[in-house]
């Protein structure tokens, strides 16, 4: 039986004590960074990844990567250019925190 497609809408981002948050529509596969690119297309979304290392203020990045302070709460991810983007996840990866932005694909 084919997977039912659920319309994914923006939600209020409520980051945890380490600054992380993931939209409940994110597939629960145990690996937040392992989502397949085709999943976004299959759900009518385009995505953009923003890394804290290149987007965050210098002091926050230094504290995170050099001092081992794992709190990325002060980082406010920059939205990609264009309209309609919303945060789908802020989570840690092997290379540090990333923000996954999504927006609905317009025909």
C-alpha positions in Angstrom: 0.0 0.0 0.0 1.5 3.4 -1.0 2.5 5.8 1.8 -0.2 8.5 2.4 1.1 12.0 1.5 0.6 14.5 4.3 0.5 18.2 3.6 3.4 19.7 5.6 2.8 23.1 7.1 5.0 25.5 9.0 4.9 25.3 12.8 6.2 27.4 15.6 9.8 26.4 16.3 10.3 25.5 19.9 14.0 24.7 20.3 15.2 22.5 23.2 17.9 23.5 25.7 20.6 22.8 23.1 18.9 24.8 20.4 17.6 21.8 18.4 14.2 21.2 17.0 12.6 19.0 14.3 9.2 19.3 12.7 7.1 16.3 13.6 6.6 15.4 9.9 10.3 14.5 9.6 10.4 10.8 9.0 11.3 8.8 12.1 14.1 6.7 10.9 16.4 7.1 13.9 18.8 9.2 11.9 17.8 12.8 11.4 20.6 13.5 8.9 19.7 10.4 6.8 16.5 11.7 5.1 16.5 10.9 1.4 16.4 13.9 -0.9 13.6 12.2 -2.9 11.4 12.4 0.3 11.2 16.2 -0.1 10.2 15.9 -3.8 7.7 13.2 -3.0 6.1 15.6 -0.5 6.0 18.7 -2.8 8.9 20.4 -1.1 12.2 21.9 -2.0 14.8 22.2 0.7 17.9 24.2 1.5 20.6 23.4 4.1 22.3 26.1 6.1 25.3 25.1 8.3 25.9 26.9 11.5 29.7 26.9 10.9 29.3 29.2 7.9 26.1 31.0 9.0 26.5 31.6 12.7 28.2 34.5 14.5 31.9 33.9 14.9 31.8 33.6 18.7 29.0 31.0 18.7 30.8 29.0 16.1 34.1 29.2 18.0 32.4 28.2 21.3 30.8 25.2 19.6 33.7 23.9 17.6 36.7 24.9 19.6 35.4 25.1 23.2 33.0 22.1 22.9 30.0 24.1 24.0 27.1 22.2 22.3 24.4 24.8 22.8 23.5 26.4 19.4 20.5 28.3 20.8 22.0 31.7 20.1 22.3 30.8 16.3 19.4 32.3 14.3 19.7 30.5 10.9 19.5 32.7 7.9 16.6 31.9 5.5 17.4 31.1 1.9 16.6 33.8 -0.7 12.9 33.9 -1.8 9.5 33.5 -0.2 7.8 30.7 1.6 10.7 29.1 3.5 10.1 27.6 6.9 12.4 25.7 9.3 11.9 21.9 9.1 14.8 21.0 11.4 17.7 22.3 13.4 19.8 19.4 14.4 23.4 18.3 14.9 25.4 16.3 12.3 29.0 15.0 12.2 29.9 18.4 10.8 28.0 20.5 13.4 24.5 21.9 13.5 22.5 22.5 10.4 19.2 24.1 9.6 17.0 22.4 7.0 14.6 25.0 5.4 11.7 23.9 3.2 9.1 25.5 1.1 6.3 24.2 -1.0 7.1 23.7 -4.7 5.0 26.0 -6.8 3.8 24.7 -10.1 
